[in-house]
Amino acid sequence: MTISMRESERIAAVDEAWISRAQAHLDVLTKPLGSLGRLEELAARVVAIQQSTSPSVDRKAVFIFAADHGVTAEGVSAYPSAVTEQMVLNFLRGGAAINVLARAAGAEVHVIDVGVDAQVEHPGFKSRKVRRGTRNFLYEPALSSEEVRSALGVGAEIAEEAHACGLQIVALGEMGIGNTTAASAITAALTGQSAALVTGVGTGITGATFDRKKSVVDGAMALHFPDRAGLSPAPLEVLRCVGGLEIAAMCGFVLAAARHRMAVVLDGFIATSAAALAFSMEPAVRGYLFAGHLSQERGHRYLLELIGLRPLLDLAMRLGEGSGAVLALGIIESAVRVYNEMATFDSAGVSKAL
């Protein structure tokens, strides 16, 4: 399966000349060279992404893509699949952790249905349903090729809308019972690591349920990618065989956001699995991505290493929803404010280092 992309639509790598230009400005601010550490790196990358000497991340939002997973029939979660719909309604009513954190960050919250196995009625819900959940990938491919294309298109369309609305930075989150199992399978397929290394506890499972989850991921690898040793399968094939509709949509969102030079802050394991697929398709997306935090999910480290990202926070979180990404927005905003508002040695009349 391939996706056609005109050459004019391909993603341009972040220009290192802009990063150097930004660093030159940071180096004449009233501080010892490099003393703001990674804040300087963040500010320089935003400058380069926006190609502006007056960068801004004031217009921000979190996009939560929601879908169900057929693999939940295997008992891989502590919660029934009905919780996907219930939590979506909680988001829409403003009662979830992501709503609280987004309000604190001054970020809008958008919830998009790509594959919830229910008909959710709410004026604030964007319904772009491709199908009502995936198939059980332990026995058959999770999606058809056309369904993968459709879900990727949903994500791209939402990113186009975000760009048209003037958003400057976006946080990426998800909701879908069973999606840590899908993300574990994606991670195993992309990295070649075993299910035992990349499969985590998700919703807090233990004992036999956790063993079952690892066994399901192992079984999916044996069924769909029996010859993956030494050669990663194509990312679109990974999506078709073991992906999720919300994961495919986030992948499409990342690709389109990068084409429009929007900074994207990733949440944890599931959002990063989508970004890893996008990176496998178009390595230039890396320059537009920020890893909001390090999830407690085992596979997250492997995905960050694959893409080449360093997380901004490590708070022992594994909630999802975009929670870690939204927390990181404040750090990036602070970095940009330092760049824009801090005095230079000359303007402040401060002597430079000898």
C-alpha positions in Angstrom: 0.0 0.0 0.0 1.3 3.4 -0.9 0.2 7.0 -0.5 0.8 9.3 -3.4 2.3 12.7 -2.4 3.2 15.4 -4.9 6.8 16.6 -4.6 5.5 20.1 -3.6 3.8 18.5 -0.6 6.8 16.7 0.8 8.0 17.8 4.2 11.0 20.2 4.2 13.5 19.4 7.0 13.9 22.1 9.6 16.6 24.5 8.4 19.8 24.3 10.5 20.7 27.8 9.4 17.6 29.1 11.2 18.7 27.2 14.3 22.2 28.7 14.2 20.6 32.2 13.7 18.4 31.7 16.7 21.3 30.4 18.8 23.3 33.5 17.9 20.6 35.6 19.4 20.3 33.5 22.5 24.1 33.8 23.0 23.9 37.6 23.4 21.1 37.6 26.0 22.0 38.6 29.6 23.1 35.1 30.8 26.2 32.9 30.6 26.5 31.0 27.3 24.2 28.0 27.3 23.1 28.5 30.9 19.4 28.0 30.1 20.2 24.5 28.8 17.4 22.8 26.9 15.2 25.9 27.0 17.6 27.4 24.4 17.4 24.3 22.2 13.5 24.5 22.4 13.4 28.2 21.5 15.8 27.8 18.6 13.8 24.9 17.2 10.5 26.9 17.3 12.3 29.8 15.6 13.5 27.4 12.9 10.1 25.7 12.5 8.3 29.0 12.1 11.2 30.7 10.3 10.6 33.8 12.2 12.7 36.0 14.5 9.6 36.7 16.5 8.3 33.3 17.2 5.0 32.7 19.0 3.2 29.7 20.5 0.3 31.7 22.0 -2.3 30.0 19.8 -2.3 26.4 21.1 -4.6 23.4 21.3 -4.7 19.7 22.1 -6.3 17.3 19.7 -7.6 14.0 21.1 -8.3 11.2 18.6 -10.6 8.5 19.8 -11.3 5.0 18.6 -12.0 1.4 19.8 -9.9 -1.7 19.3 -11.1 -5.2 18.4 -8.2 -6.8 20.4 -9.9 -5.9 23.6 -11.9 -9.1 23.1 -8.7 -10.8 24.3 -9.0 -9.4 27.8 -5.9 -7.1 27.5 -7.3 -4.2 29.5 -8.6 -3.6 33.0 -11.5 -1.7 31.6 -14.3 -2.7 29.1 -14.3 -1.1 25.7 -17.4 0.9 26.6 -15.1 3.2 28.6 -13.8 4.7 25.4 -17.2 6.3 24.7 -17.7 7.2 28.4 -14.4 9.0 28.6 -15.0 10.8 25.3 -18.2 12.2 26.9 -16.1 13.1 30.0 -13.7 15.1 27.8 -16.6 16.9 26.1 -18.1 17.8 29.5 -14.8 19.2 30.7 -14.3 16.7 33.6 -11.2 14.8 32.6 -7.6 15.3 33.6 -6.8 16.6 30.1 -9.5 19.3 30.5 -8.1 20.5 33.8 -4.5 20.6 32.5 -5.5 22.2 29.2 -7.4 25.0 31.1 -4.2 25.6 33.1 -2.2 25.8 29.9 -4.6 28.0 28.1 -5.1 25.4 25.4 -8.2 24.5 23.5 -9.4 20.9 23.6 -10.7 19.2 20.4 -12.0 15.6 20.4 -12.3 13.7 17.2 -14.1 10.4 16.6 -12.2 8.2 14.2 -13.5 4.9 15.3 -15.5 4.9 18.6 -17.8 1.8 18.7 -20.8 4.0 19.6 -22.8 6.9 18.2 -21.7 9.8 20.4 -24.0 12.8 20.2 -22.5 16.1 21.4 -22.2 19.5 19.7 -18.5 19.7 20.5 -17.6 16.3 19.1 -16.0 16.1 15.6 -17.3 12.9 14.1 -15.0 11.6 11.3 -15.7 7.9 12.0 -14.0 5.5 9.6 -15.5 2.4 11.2 -16.7 1.3 14.6 -13.4 0.0 16.0 -10.7 -2.2 14.5 -10.8 -5.9 13.9 -9.1 -8.2 16.3 -5.5 -8.3 15.1 -4.7 -11.5 16.9 -6.6 -13.3 14.1 -6.7 -10.9 11.1 -5.5 -7.5 10.0 -6.9 -4.7 12.2 -7.8 -2.5 9.1 -8.1 -2.7 5.4 -5.8 -0.6 3.2 -8.7 1.7 2.4 -9.5 2.2 6.1 -5.9 3.1 6.8 -6.0 5.7 4.0 -9.2 7.1 5.3 -8.0 7.4 8.9 -4.7 9.0 7.7 -6.8 11.4 5.7 -8.9 12.3 8.8 -5.8 13.3 10.7 -4.4 15.3 7.8 -7.7 17.1 7.4 -7.8 18.0 11.1 -4.2 19.3 10.9 -5.2 21.4 7.8 -8.1 22.9 9.8 -5.7 23.7 12.7 -3.4 25.4 10.4 -6.2 27.4 8.8 -7.3 28.5 12.3 -3.9 30.0 13.0 -2.8 27.5 15.6 1.0 27.7 16.2 1.6 24.7 18.4 -0.5 21.6 18.9 -0.5 18.8 21.5 -1.4 15.3 20.4 -3.4 12.9 22.5 -5.8 9.9 22.3 -8.5 7.8 23.9 -9.1 4.1 23.1 -9.4 1.1 25.4 -6.9 -1.4 24.1 -4.6 1.0 22.3 -1.6 0.3 24.4 -1.8 -3.2 23.0 -1.8 -1.8 19.5 1.0 0.6 20.3 3.0 -2.3 21.8 2.5 -4.3 18.6 3.5 -1.3 16.5 6.6 -0.8 18.6 7.6 -4.5 18.3 7.2 -4.4 14.5 9.1 -1.1 14.0 12.0 -1.8 16.4 12.3 -5.6 16.3 12.1 -5.8 20.1 10.2 -8.6 21.8 6.8 -8.3 23.2 8.2 -8.7 26.7 10.4 -5.6 26.3 7.8 -3.2 24.7 4.5 -4.2 26.3 3.5 -2.3 29.5 0.7 -2.5 32.0 -1.5 0.0 30.2 -4.6 0.6 32.4 -2.8 -1.1 35.3 -3.2 -4.7 34.5 -1.2 -7.3 36.5 -0.6 -11.1 36.7 -2.4 -13.3 34.2 -3.9 -10.3 32.3 -0.5 -8.8 31.7 0.9 -12.2 30.6 -2.1 -12.5 28.2 -1.4 -9.0 26.8 2.2 -9.9 26.0 1.1 -13.2 24.5 -1.3 -11.3 22.2 1.4 -9.0 21.0 3.7 -12.1 20.4 0.9 -13.8 18.5 0.2 -10.8 16.3 3.9 -10.6 15.4 3.9 -14.3 14.5 0.8 -13.9 12.4 1.5 -10.7 10.5 5.3 -10.3 10.5 6.9 -13.7 10.8 10.0 -12.7 8.9 10.6 -9.3 10.5 14.1 -10.1 12.0 16.6 -7.6 10.6 14.0 -5.8 8.5 11.2 -3.6 9.7 7.9 -3.9 7.8 6.6 -0.9 5.9 4.9 1.5 8.2 1.6 1.5 6.3 1.6 -2.3 6.5 2.2 -2.1 10.3 -0.9 0.2 10.5 -3.0 -2.1 8.5 -2.1 -5.2 10.4 -1.9 -4.0 14.0 -2.8 -0.4 14.1 -5.6 1.6 15.5 -7.8 4.2 13.8 -6.8 6.9 16.2 -3.1 6.0 15.7 -3.5 6.2 12.0 -5.2 9.6 12.3 -2.5 10.9 14.6 0.1 9.7 12.0 -1.7 11.6 9.3 -2.0 14.6 11.6 1.8 14.7 12.2 2.6 14.5 8.5 0.3 17.3 7.6 1.2 19.5 10.6 4.9 19.2 9.6 4.1 20.2 6.0 2.5 23.3 7.4 5.4 24.1 9.8 3.4 23.5 12.9 5.2 22.4 16.1 3.7 19.2 17.4 4.1 18.1 21.1 3.6 14.4 21.5 2.0 12.8 24.6 3.2 9.4 25.6 3.3 5.9 24.2 0.4 5.8 21.8 0.9 9.2 20.3 4.6 8.5 19.9 3.8 5.2 18.1 1.8 7.3 15.6 4.8 9.7 15.3 7.2 6.8 14.8 5.1 5.6 11.9 5.1 9.1 10.4 8.9 9.3 10.9 9.3 6.0 9.2 7.4 7.4 6.2 9.0 10.9 6.3 12.1 11.3 8.5 12.0 15.1 8.1 9.0 15.2 10.5 11.4 14.7 13.5 12.4 18.4 13.4 8.8 19.4 14.1 8.2 17.0 17.0 8.7 17.6 20.7 8.4 14.7 23.2 6.3 16.0 26.0 7.2 13.4 28.6 8.6 10.0 29.2 5.7 7.5 29.8 6.0 4.6 32.2 5.0 2.3 29.4 7.9 0.1 28.6 7.9 0.6 24.8 8.0 4.4 24.9 11.8 4.6 25.3 12.3 2.5 22.2 10.1 4.7 20.1 11.8 7.9 21.3 15.1 6.3 20.5 13.9 5.3 17.1 12.8 8.9 16.2 15.7 10.5 18.1 13.7 12.6 20.6 14.5 13.5 24.2 11.4 13.9 26.5 11.0 17.2 28.3 9.4 15.7 31.5 9.6 12.5 33.5 6.7 12.5 35.9 6.0 8.7 36.0 2.8 9.3 34.1 0.9 6.8 31.8 -2.6 8.4 31.6 -2.6 9.3 27.9 -5.3 11.8 26.7 -2.5 14.3 25.8 -1.9 15.0 29.5 2.0 15.0 29.3 2.0 16.9 26.1 -0.1 19.7 27.5 2.1 20.0 30.6 5.1 20.4 28.3 3.4 23.3 26.4 4.2 25.6 29.3 7.9 24.8 29.1 8.1 25.5 25.4 6.1 28.7 25.8 8.6 29.8 28.5 11.5 29.1 26.2 9.9 31.2 23.4 9.3 34.1 25.9 12.9 34.0 26.9 13.9 34.3 23.3 11.5 37.2 22.6 11.6 39.2 25.9 15.0 38.8 27.5 17.4 41.8 27.2 20.7 41.5 25.4 24.0 42.6 27.0 24.0 45.7 24.8 20.4 46.8 25.4 20.7 46.2 29.2 24.2 47.8 29.5 25.6 44.7 31.1 29.2 43.7 30.6 29.9 40.6 28.6 32.1 37.7 29.8 35.9 38.4 29.6 
